[in-house]
């Protein structure tokens, strides 16, 4: 039989007692909006799930869930409680991890998410400097596409991420760590391979290989705006997620691509890179949650602040 001590509990001055299990149950239902699927996710049966959620509402004195015959929906109070419950669970899980590290005698660990572009620009130097400054901190680097990095940060899977500058996100701070222009990648035998600087007008109608806008929105927007400055629209022939794949497709003569200059370091055979006239500049930032309690994170931010973005 579980007690509140098994799950942790939050006691408020006005007498409300809620345990972590109830928050987990509520979040599972709020994310599935279905009692059966929520119970399956939690590996419990529906009756205890229903009882815990009813007890949660009774304890709060607030209706969180509208119950329908085959589904559930959140009340406005439930939508707000979901946002705060997620934050509490992330903080609780992090507190548990920190306690286990202390009990095991570890000095800490840090999980950093990064996009492939950063692997050839800011991440190597940032990693080298941090490990030199904090050799006893265990650093884990996880690569992901840009669209998944901020989501992973908010969910607590990363302590910090290196990505293109995102739209403002509540509770997330950013620090510029690298800036670079876009350049043109063309097949080695392409007519533009022998040119000097290439303008947007010279690319009118050229078939482009690019990342989808939902994967790298900042990069895609930079490409669109570059062509728009010449009164043109880019002709996107093919979309694929990874810049390495894009450059490999260029090598096969499928199209040309506008890519960050650091992509040249991939060294893909059969591709020539050319400078773009008035090239757009993209910025890589380090992003982190201000509520993150990992004691190693401030040390990482100190090292990141020593990088020169340009």
RODO-2510 file (C-alpha; in nm, 4 decimals, decimal comma):
residues 310
     n   res          X          Y          Z
     1     x     0,0000     0,0000     0,0000
     2     x     0,1384     0,3386    -0,1008
     3     x     0,1413     0,6383     0,1293
     4     x     0,1890     1,0050     0,0574
     5     x     0,5540     0,9586     0,1521
     6     x     0,5936     0,7205    -0,1418
     7     x     0,4866     0,9813    -0,3934
     8     x     0,5668     1,3110    -0,2235
     9     x     0,3010     1,5589    -0,1216
    10     x     0,2417     1,9286    -0,1354
    11     x     0,0726     2,0933     0,1656
    12     x    -0,0646     2,4428     0,1352
    13     x    -0,1319     2,6910     0,4126
    14     x    -0,5060     2,6740     0,3575
    15     x    -0,5194     2,3021     0,4258
    16     x    -0,4983     2,1405     0,0815
    17     x    -0,2922     1,8212     0,0542
    18     x    -0,2161     1,6868    -0,2935
    19     x     0,0240     1,4030    -0,3664
    20     x     0,2419     1,3558    -0,6712
    21     x     0,0425     1,0500    -0,7774
    22     x    -0,2688     1,2639    -0,8199
    23     x    -0,0767     1,5106    -1,0354
    24     x     0,0559     1,2254    -1,2522
    25     x    -0,2958     1,0857    -1,2901
    26     x    -0,4358     1,4259    -1,3811
    27     x    -0,1635     1,4997    -1,6394
    28     x    -0,2100     1,1559    -1,8017
    29     x    -0,5833     1,2152    -1,8393
    30     x    -0,5366     1,5741    -1,9566
    31     x    -0,2971     1,4596    -2,2286
    32     x    -0,5149     1,1716    -2,3504
    33     x    -0,8618     1,3096    -2,2686
    34     x    -0,9695     0,9477    -2,2320
    35     x    -0,9984     0,7548    -1,9042
    36     x    -0,9190     0,4193    -2,0637
    37     x    -0,6045     0,5372    -2,2430
    38     x    -0,4884     0,7314    -1,9376
    39     x    -0,5336     0,4237    -1,7168
    40     x    -0,3396     0,2134    -1,9682
    41     x    -0,0548     0,4655    -1,9745
    42     x    -0,0418     0,4627    -1,5932
    43     x    -0,0754     0,0842    -1,5730
    44     x    -0,3773     0,1093    -1,3429
    45     x    -0,7462     0,0314    -1,3805
    46     x    -1,0026     0,3029    -1,4417
    47     x    -1,1787     0,2967    -1,0991
    48     x    -0,8749     0,4068    -0,8928
    49     x    -0,7904     0,6635    -1,1594
    50     x    -1,1414     0,8085    -1,1365
    51     x    -1,1301     0,8068    -0,7569
    52     x    -0,7971     0,9875    -0,7409
    53     x    -0,9095     1,2552    -0,9850
    54     x    -1,2355     1,3045    -0,7977
    55     x    -1,0376     1,3335    -0,4741
    56     x    -0,8087     1,5879    -0,6375
    57     x    -1,1034     1,8022    -0,7454
    58     x    -1,2614     1,7694    -0,4000
    59     x    -0,9362     1,8707    -0,2324
    60     x    -0,8998     2,1732    -0,4572
    61     x    -1,2661     2,2610    -0,4503
    62     x    -1,2427     2,3180    -0,8249
    63     x    -1,3825     2,1263    -1,1236
    64     x    -1,0932     2,0340    -1,3499
    65     x    -1,2512     1,7799    -1,5843
    66     x    -1,5746     1,7597    -1,7799
    67     x    -1,6743     1,3951    -1,8063
    68     x    -1,8517     1,2778    -2,1213
    69     x    -1,9674     0,9336    -2,2292
    70     x    -1,6585     0,8448    -2,4339
    71     x    -1,4139     1,1215    -2,3631
    72     x    -1,3127     1,3932    -2,1226
    73     x    -1,2326     1,7604    -2,1611
    74     x    -1,0632     2,0187    -1,9437
    75     x    -1,2336     2,3134    -1,7849
    76     x    -1,0512     2,6500    -1,8011
    77     x    -0,9304     2,5784    -1,4460
    78     x    -0,8116     2,2357    -1,5628
    79     x    -0,6130     2,3849    -1,8510
    80     x    -0,4326     2,6175    -1,6131
    81     x    -0,3769     2,3406    -1,3589
    82     x    -0,2270     2,1209    -1,6335
    83     x     0,0391     2,3803    -1,7149
    84     x     0,1352     2,4202    -1,3490
    85     x     0,1182     2,0454    -1,2798
    86     x     0,3679     1,9755    -1,5566
    87     x     0,6055     2,2311    -1,4058
    88     x     0,5673     2,0728    -1,0605
    89     x     0,6347     1,7239    -1,1953
    90     x     0,9435     1,8386    -1,3838
    91     x     1,0740     2,0101    -1,0691
    92     x     0,9916     1,7040    -0,8549
    93     x     1,1676     1,4623    -1,0908
    94     x     1,4685     1,6893    -1,1013
    95     x     1,4735     1,7098    -0,7213
    96     x     1,4710     1,3298    -0,7041
    97     x     1,7577     1,3047    -0,9535
    98     x     1,9630     1,5606    -0,7626
    99     x     1,9073     1,3759    -0,4335
   100     x     2,0161     1,0456    -0,5877
   101     x     2,3317     1,2093    -0,7281
   102     x     2,4183     1,3491    -0,3872
   103     x     2,3539     1,0120    -0,2218
   104     x     2,5777     0,8376    -0,4769
   105     x     2,8584     1,0884    -0,4183
   106     x     2,8415     1,2297    -0,7726
   107     x     2,9231     1,5934    -0,8315
   108     x     2,6549     1,6303    -1,0940
   109     x     2,5704     1,5722    -1,4537
   110     x     2,4356     1,7881    -1,7310
   111     x     2,2348     1,6929    -2,0395
   112     x     2,2708     1,9217    -2,3399
   113     x     2,0622     1,8893    -2,6545
   114     x     2,1971     2,0274    -2,9797
   115     x     2,1188     2,0467    -3,3503
   116     x     2,3537     1,9095    -3,6129
   117     x     2,4535     2,2603    -3,7296
   118     x     2,5967     2,3271    -3,3836
   119     x     2,8060     2,0091    -3,3993
   120     x     3,0292     2,1842    -3,6531
   121     x     3,0296     2,5244    -3,4860
   122     x     2,9613     2,6050    -3,1196
   123     x     2,9236     2,2654    -2,9482
   124     x     3,2848     2,1353    -2,9797
   125     x     3,4469     2,4475    -2,8351
   126     x     3,1789     2,4823    -2,5665
   127     x     3,2274     2,1198    -2,4648
   128     x     3,6059     2,1483    -2,4530
   129     x     3,6008     2,4613    -2,2390
   130     x     3,3392     2,3272    -1,9980
   131     x     3,5127     1,9942    -1,9425
   132     x     3,8402     2,1766    -1,8848
   133     x     3,6731     2,3991    -1,6253
   134     x     3,4565     2,1287    -1,4627
   135     x     3,6255     1,7905    -1,5260
   136     x     3,4175     1,6117    -1,2598
   137     x     3,0808     1,6976    -1,4123
   138     x     2,9432     1,4273    -1,6383
   139     x     2,8302     1,5859    -1,9645
   140     x     2,5814     1,4118    -2,1951
   141     x     2,5302     1,5474    -2,5470
   142     x     2,2160     1,4470    -2,7372
   143     x     2,1567     1,5471    -3,0993
   144     x     1,8030     1,6284    -3,2185
   145     x     1,6333     1,8271    -3,4932
   146     x     1,5752     2,1944    -3,4003
   147     x     1,1972     2,1555    -3,3752
   148     x     1,2331     1,8999    -3,0934
   149     x     1,4893     2,0816    -2,8824
   150     x     1,2718     2,3485    -2,7180
   151     x     0,9984     2,0912    -2,6548
   152     x     1,2529     1,8630    -2,4887
   153     x     1,3815     2,1545    -2,2844
   154     x     1,0340     2,2398    -2,1547
   155     x     0,9673     1,8750    -2,0720
   156     x     1,2877     1,8538    -1,8680
   157     x     1,4703     1,6089    -2,0957
   158     x     1,7500     1,8612    -2,1495
   159     x     1,9149     2,0996    -1,9056
   160     x     2,0010     2,3301    -2,1948
   161     x     1,9946     2,3173    -2,5746
   162     x     2,1899     2,4724    -2,8600
   163     x     1,9556     2,5645    -3,1415
   164     x     1,8562     2,8441    -3,3770
   165     x     1,7076     3,1394    -3,1900
   166     x     1,3451     3,0424    -3,1179
   167     x     1,0372     3,2560    -3,0703
   168     x     1,0104     3,3797    -2,7086
   169     x     0,9094     3,0968    -2,4724
   170     x     0,7851     3,1709    -2,1191
   171     x     1,0387     3,0619    -1,8595
   172     x     1,3166     3,0069    -2,1155
   173     x     1,6233     3,2305    -2,1449
   174     x     1,8692     3,2373    -2,4342
   175     x     2,2298     3,3396    -2,4923
   176     x     2,3893     3,3846    -2,8359
   177     x     2,6865     3,1499    -2,8849
   178     x     2,7470     3,1580    -3,2616
   179     x     2,6504     3,3538    -3,5729
   180     x     2,7252     3,2567    -3,9308
   181     x     2,6087     3,3437    -4,2826
   182     x     2,4357     3,1078    -4,5195
   183     x     2,6273     2,9949    -4,8243
   184     x     2,5352     2,8164    -5,1465
   185     x     2,6002     2,4444    -5,1971
   186     x     2,6000     2,3298    -5,5616
   187     x     2,7070     2,0104    -5,7427
   188     x     3,0730     2,0259    -5,8396
   189     x     2,9868     2,0396    -6,2114
   190     x     2,7141     2,3035    -6,1766
   191     x     2,7432     2,6245    -6,3803
   192     x     2,7489     2,8294    -6,0588
   193     x     3,0404     2,6257    -5,9225
   194     x     3,2798     2,8370    -6,1272
   195     x     3,1244     3,1692    -6,0246
   196     x     3,2507     3,4003    -5,7525
   197     x     2,9860     3,5423    -5,5222
   198     x     2,6319     3,4362    -5,6101
   199     x     2,3296     3,6664    -5,5752
   200     x     1,9677     3,5732    -5,5131
   201     x     1,8812     3,6880    -5,8675
   202     x     2,1244     3,4294    -6,0081
   203     x     1,9255     3,1581    -5,8264
   204     x     1,5904     3,2473    -5,9825
   205     x     1,4120     2,9216    -6,0654
   206     x     1,6952     2,7049    -5,9343
   207     x     1,5661     2,3837    -5,7712
   208     x     1,6378     2,3951    -5,3978
   209     x     1,6752     2,1211    -5,1399
   210     x     1,5771     2,2473    -4,7941
   211     x     1,4529     2,1476    -4,4507
   212     x     1,0762     2,1696    -4,3939
   213     x     0,9668     2,4877    -4,2129
   214     x     0,8355     2,2920    -3,9129
   215     x     1,1783     2,1320    -3,8605
   216     x     1,4028     2,4396    -3,8927
   217     x     1,1665     2,7396    -3,9020
   218     x     1,4444     2,9954    -3,8496
   219     x     1,6582     2,8601    -4,1325
   220     x     1,3641     2,8259    -4,3707
   221     x     1,2511     3,1818    -4,2948
   222     x     1,6004     3,3134    -4,3663
   223     x     1,5936     3,1450    -4,7085
   224     x     1,2485     3,2801    -4,7925
   225     x     1,3447     3,6340    -4,6889
   226     x     1,6676     3,6182    -4,8897
   227     x     1,4773     3,5457    -5,2092
   228     x     1,2046     3,7948    -5,1200
   229     x     1,4697     4,0679    -5,1034
   230     x     1,5214     4,0126    -5,4779
   231     x     1,1479     3,9949    -5,5480
   232     x     1,1613     3,6150    -5,5863
   233     x     1,0197     3,3050    -5,4258
   234     x     1,2428     3,0011    -5,3666
   235     x     1,1663     2,6993    -5,5810
   236     x     1,1741     2,4157    -5,3277
   237     x     1,2196     2,0933    -5,5203
   238     x     1,2714     1,8581    -5,2262
   239     x     1,2448     1,8736    -4,8478
   240     x     1,4380     1,6619    -4,5983
   241     x     1,5214     1,7110    -4,2318
   242     x     1,8986     1,6817    -4,1960
   243     x     2,1546     1,9190    -4,3426
   244     x     2,3932     1,6306    -4,4088
   245     x     2,1246     1,4647    -4,6207
   246     x     2,0613     1,7937    -4,8003
   247     x     2,4287     1,8278    -4,8962
   248     x     2,4427     1,4623    -5,0061
   249     x     2,1432     1,5202    -5,2334
   250     x     2,3147     1,8271    -5,3779
   251     x     2,6165     1,6084    -5,4553
   252     x     2,3853     1,3825    -5,6596
   253     x     2,2756     1,6786    -5,8731
   254     x     1,9190     1,6875    -5,7388
   255     x     1,9351     2,0598    -5,6641
   256     x     2,1222     2,3357    -5,4865
   257     x     2,0907     2,4444    -5,1237
   258     x     2,1355     2,7430    -4,8959
   259     x     2,3061     2,6098    -4,5828
   260     x     2,4972     2,7518    -4,2838
   261     x     2,8633     2,8042    -4,3681
   262     x     2,9744     2,5528    -4,1034
   263     x     2,8133     2,2748    -4,3125
   264     x     3,1188     2,2984    -4,5386
   265     x     3,3062     2,1112    -4,2652
   266     x     3,1093     1,7959    -4,3457
   267     x     3,3483     1,7470    -4,6369
   268     x     3,0925     1,5848    -4,8693
   269     x     3,2577     1,4947    -5,2008
   270     x     3,1096     1,6364    -5,5185
   271     x     2,9822     1,9601    -5,3598
   272     x     3,1158     2,3113    -5,4134
   273     x     3,0328     2,5962    -5,1776
   274     x     2,9960     2,9556    -5,2904
   275     x     2,9606     3,2848    -5,1013
   276     x     2,6195     3,4488    -5,1241
   277     x     2,5931     3,8202    -5,1915
   278     x     2,4299     3,9916    -4,8911
   279     x     2,4061     3,6506    -4,7260
   280     x     2,1519     3,6161    -4,4441
   281     x     2,2998     3,5436    -4,1022
   282     x     2,1600     3,2772    -3,8684
   283     x     2,2228     3,2725    -3,4957
   284     x     2,2782     2,9767    -3,2645
   285     x     2,1754     3,0243    -2,9035
   286     x     2,2055     2,8331    -2,5799
   287     x     1,8572     2,8071    -2,4251
   288     x     1,7659     2,6943    -2,0735
   289     x     1,4734     2,6991    -1,8303
   290     x     1,5081     2,9641    -1,5615
   291     x     1,3469     2,7219    -1,3142
   292     x     1,6137     2,4557    -1,3692
   293     x     1,7685     2,3618    -1,0329
   294     x     2,0628     2,1607    -1,1655
   295     x     2,3660     2,3043    -0,9807
   296     x     2,5908     2,2354    -1,2799
   297     x     2,3870     2,4559    -1,5145
   298     x     2,5130     2,7963    -1,3882
   299     x     2,8700     2,6732    -1,4368
   300     x     2,7842     2,5751    -1,7954
   301     x     2,6304     2,9179    -1,8582
   302     x     2,9471     3,0838    -1,7279
   303     x     3,1528     2,8977    -1,9860
   304     x     2,9026     2,9702    -2,2638
   305     x     2,9294     3,3418    -2,1858
   306     x     3,2983     3,3288    -2,2825
   307     x     3,2178     3,2347    -2,6430
   308     x     3,2311     3,5033    -2,9086
   309     x     2,9162     3,4617    -3,1232
   310     x     3,0728     3,6078    -3,4403
***
